[in-house]
Amino acid sequence: MISLRKISRHYQQGGQQLAALQDIDLEIGPGEYISIMGPSGSGKSTLLNQIALLDRPTSGTYLLHGRDVTGLPDDEQARIRRENMGFVFQFFHLIPRLSAAENIEIPLVLSGVDSVLRKQQVAKAMLSFGLQDRSTHRPDQLSGGECQRVAIARATIMHPGTLLADEPTGNLDQATGKQVIDLLEQLNRQGVTLIMVTHDPAIGERASRRVKIVDGRISSDA
């Protein structure tokens, strides 16, 4: 489903060229549960951004469902992202002025879904994630765990095949973080491909497949 072939990403800093990723070969099949781990600055988030089509490689090829998506125009990559992927971040990235329900609704609005159907789908999502009593609350009126549940509901409202999580527990206490991981793993058991960047070995070891990055290279894939 996801195939990275000799992916490298270089940046210019001052007069030097820095290699964030070097010759990454990675195959990810449908329904896998993968953690990406490594020290700070190792290239974990850079790799996730490549998979998410949020950044372009300096060299190499990215195949998604057998299609070369490496050099597609920005608007086509955005459409592919919207239709195939959901995103969960450490700091939630909710829109402060919108309610929980309105934040969850955003992908449906961007995709042109009818307003009546949008309301039905949002109500169903809020019930599924235990947020039915928080629909009118803004992010500053929600706990960290509730904000992350809103973010996960938003990420999955379009039923993407792949969920990308970048340090999803990094801004949560241990107990709330465990609840969030349990929720993500439940989605994986339902068939969603889960790719998660984490600095926490205890969380990373829960994945059925663990990819470790050191200095922009895959050092192990177990």
C-alpha positions as CSV (number, residue, x, y, z in Angstrom):
1,M,0.0,0.0,0.0
2,I,2.8,2.5,1.0
3,S,6.2,2.0,-0.6
4,L,9.1,4.3,-0.1
5,R,12.1,3.6,-2.4
6,K,15.4,5.3,-1.7
7,I,13.8,8.3,-0.2
8,S,16.2,11.1,0.8
9,R,15.5,14.6,2.2
10,H,18.2,17.2,2.3
11,Y,18.0,20.8,3.6
12,Q,20.3,23.8,3.1
13,Q,21.4,25.4,6.3
14,G,23.9,28.2,5.9
15,G,26.4,26.9,3.4
16,Q,25.9,23.3,4.4
17,Q,23.6,20.6,3.1
18,L,22.0,18.5,5.9
19,A,20.6,15.1,5.3
20,A,17.4,14.6,7.3
21,L,16.7,11.3,5.6
22,Q,19.0,9.0,3.6
23,D,18.0,6.2,1.3
24,I,14.9,5.2,3.1
25,D,13.3,1.9,1.9
26,L,10.0,1.1,3.6
27,E,7.0,-1.0,2.8
28,I,3.8,-0.7,4.8
29,G,0.9,-3.0,4.2
30,P,-2.8,-2.4,4.9
31,G,-3.8,-2.7,8.6
32,E,-0.3,-2.6,10.0
33,Y,0.5,-1.0,13.3
34,I,3.9,0.7,13.1
35,S,5.8,2.8,15.6
36,I,8.6,5.1,14.4
37,M,11.2,5.7,17.1
38,G,14.6,7.3,17.5
39,P,16.5,10.1,19.3
40,S,15.6,13.8,18.9
41,G,16.6,15.0,15.4
42,S,16.9,11.5,14.0
43,G,14.3,12.1,11.2
44,K,11.2,10.6,12.7
45,S,8.8,13.4,11.9
46,T,10.5,14.1,8.6
47,L,9.8,10.5,7.6
48,L,6.2,10.8,8.8
49,N,5.8,14.0,6.7
50,Q,7.1,12.1,3.6
51,I,4.5,9.4,4.1
52,A,1.8,12.0,4.7
53,L,2.7,13.9,1.5
54,L,3.3,17.0,3.6
55,D,6.9,17.3,2.2
56,R,8.6,16.3,-1.0
57,P,11.8,14.2,-1.1
58,T,15.0,15.4,-2.5
59,S,15.3,12.1,-4.3
60,G,13.6,8.7,-4.4
61,T,10.1,7.4,-5.2
62,Y,6.9,7.2,-3.2
63,L,4.2,4.7,-4.4
64,L,0.8,4.8,-2.8
65,H,-1.6,1.9,-3.7
66,G,0.8,1.3,-6.6
67,R,0.7,4.8,-8.0
68,D,3.7,7.1,-8.1
69,V,2.7,10.1,-6.1
70,T,6.2,11.6,-5.8
71,G,5.9,14.4,-8.3
72,L,2.2,15.1,-8.4
73,P,1.0,18.8,-8.2
74,D,0.2,20.2,-4.8
75,D,-3.5,20.1,-5.3
76,E,-3.5,16.5,-6.4
77,Q,-1.4,15.5,-3.4
78,A,-3.8,17.4,-1.1
79,R,-6.7,15.5,-2.6
80,I,-4.9,12.2,-2.1
81,R,-4.1,13.1,1.5
82,R,-7.7,14.1,2.2
83,E,-9.1,10.9,0.8
84,N,-6.6,8.4,2.2
85,M,-5.1,9.8,5.5
86,G,-6.0,11.1,8.9
87,F,-3.7,13.1,11.2
88,V,-3.3,13.3,14.9
89,F,-0.7,15.7,16.5
90,Q,0.8,16.3,19.9
91,F,-0.8,19.7,20.2
92,F,-4.2,18.8,18.8
93,H,-4.3,21.6,16.2
94,L,-8.0,22.4,16.9
95,I,-9.4,25.7,15.8
96,P,-9.9,27.7,19.1
97,R,-13.1,29.6,18.0
98,L,-14.9,26.5,16.8
99,S,-16.8,24.0,19.0
100,A,-15.9,20.4,19.3
101,A,-18.6,19.4,16.8
102,E,-17.5,22.1,14.3
103,N,-13.8,21.0,14.5
104,I,-14.8,17.4,13.7
105,E,-17.0,18.7,10.8
106,I,-14.1,20.5,9.0
107,P,-13.0,17.6,6.7
108,L,-16.6,17.0,5.7
109,V,-17.0,20.7,4.8
110,L,-13.8,20.7,2.8
111,S,-15.0,17.6,0.9
112,G,-18.4,19.2,0.0
113,V,-20.5,16.8,2.0
114,D,-24.2,17.8,2.3
115,S,-24.9,19.8,5.5
116,V,-27.6,17.3,6.7
117,L,-25.4,14.3,6.2
118,R,-22.5,16.2,7.9
119,K,-24.5,16.8,11.1
120,Q,-25.5,13.1,11.1
121,Q,-21.9,11.9,10.7
122,V,-20.6,14.3,13.3
123,A,-23.2,13.2,15.8
124,K,-22.3,9.6,15.2
125,A,-18.6,10.3,15.7
126,M,-19.2,12.3,18.9
127,L,-21.1,9.4,20.3
128,S,-18.5,6.9,19.2
129,F,-15.7,8.9,21.0
130,G,-17.7,9.7,24.1
131,L,-18.0,13.4,23.3
132,Q,-21.8,13.7,23.0
133,D,-21.9,16.0,26.0
134,R,-19.1,18.2,24.7
135,S,-20.4,19.1,21.2
136,T,-20.8,22.9,21.9
137,H,-17.6,23.2,24.0
138,R,-14.6,25.1,22.5
139,P,-11.1,23.6,22.9
140,D,-10.3,25.9,25.9
141,Q,-13.3,24.3,27.7
142,L,-12.1,20.8,27.1
143,S,-9.5,18.7,28.9
144,G,-6.4,17.5,27.1
145,G,-7.8,14.1,26.7
146,E,-11.0,15.4,25.3
147,C,-9.2,17.7,22.9
148,Q,-7.2,14.7,21.6
149,R,-10.4,12.6,21.2
150,V,-11.9,15.5,19.2
151,A,-8.7,15.5,17.1
152,I,-9.0,11.7,16.5
153,A,-12.7,12.0,15.6
154,R,-11.8,14.7,13.1
155,A,-9.0,12.6,11.7
156,T,-11.2,9.6,11.1
157,I,-14.5,11.3,10.1
158,M,-13.7,10.6,6.4
159,H,-12.9,6.9,7.2
160,P,-9.3,7.1,6.0
161,G,-7.4,3.9,5.4
162,T,-4.3,5.3,7.2
163,L,-3.9,7.2,10.5
164,L,-0.7,9.1,11.1
165,A,0.0,10.1,14.7
166,D,2.9,12.3,15.6
167,E,3.6,12.1,19.4
168,P,-0.1,11.8,20.1
169,T,0.5,11.4,23.9
170,G,3.3,14.0,24.2
171,N,1.0,16.7,25.7
172,L,-1.0,14.4,28.0
173,D,-0.5,12.9,31.4
174,Q,0.3,9.2,31.6
175,A,-3.3,7.9,32.4
176,T,-4.9,10.1,29.7
177,G,-2.1,9.1,27.2
178,K,-2.9,5.4,27.8
179,Q,-6.6,6.1,27.0
180,V,-5.6,7.8,23.8
181,I,-3.3,4.9,22.7
182,D,-6.1,2.4,23.6
183,L,-8.4,4.4,21.3
184,L,-5.9,4.4,18.4
185,E,-5.2,0.7,18.8
186,Q,-9.0,0.0,18.7
187,L,-9.1,1.8,15.4
188,N,-6.2,-0.3,14.2
189,R,-8.1,-3.5,15.2
190,Q,-10.9,-2.2,13.0
191,G,-8.6,-2.3,10.0
192,V,-7.0,1.2,10.0
193,T,-3.3,1.3,9.2
194,L,-1.7,3.1,12.2
195,I,1.7,4.8,11.8
196,M,2.8,6.5,15.0
197,V,5.9,8.6,15.9
198,T,6.8,8.4,19.5
199,H,9.8,9.1,21.8
200,D,8.3,6.9,24.5
201,P,9.7,3.3,24.3
202,A,6.9,1.9,26.4
203,I,4.4,3.2,23.8
204,G,6.5,2.3,20.8
205,E,7.0,-1.3,22.0
206,R,3.2,-1.8,21.9
207,A,3.2,-1.6,18.1
208,S,3.4,-4.9,16.2
209,R,6.2,-3.5,14.0
210,R,8.8,-1.1,15.3
211,V,11.0,1.0,12.9
212,K,13.9,2.8,14.5
213,I,15.6,5.8,12.9
214,V,19.1,7.0,13.6
215,D,20.8,9.9,11.7
216,G,18.2,9.8,9.0
217,R,18.5,6.1,8.3
218,I,16.5,3.1,9.3
219,S,18.7,1.3,11.9
220,S,16.2,-1.5,12.6
221,D,12.7,-2.8,11.4
222,A,11.4,-5.5,13.7
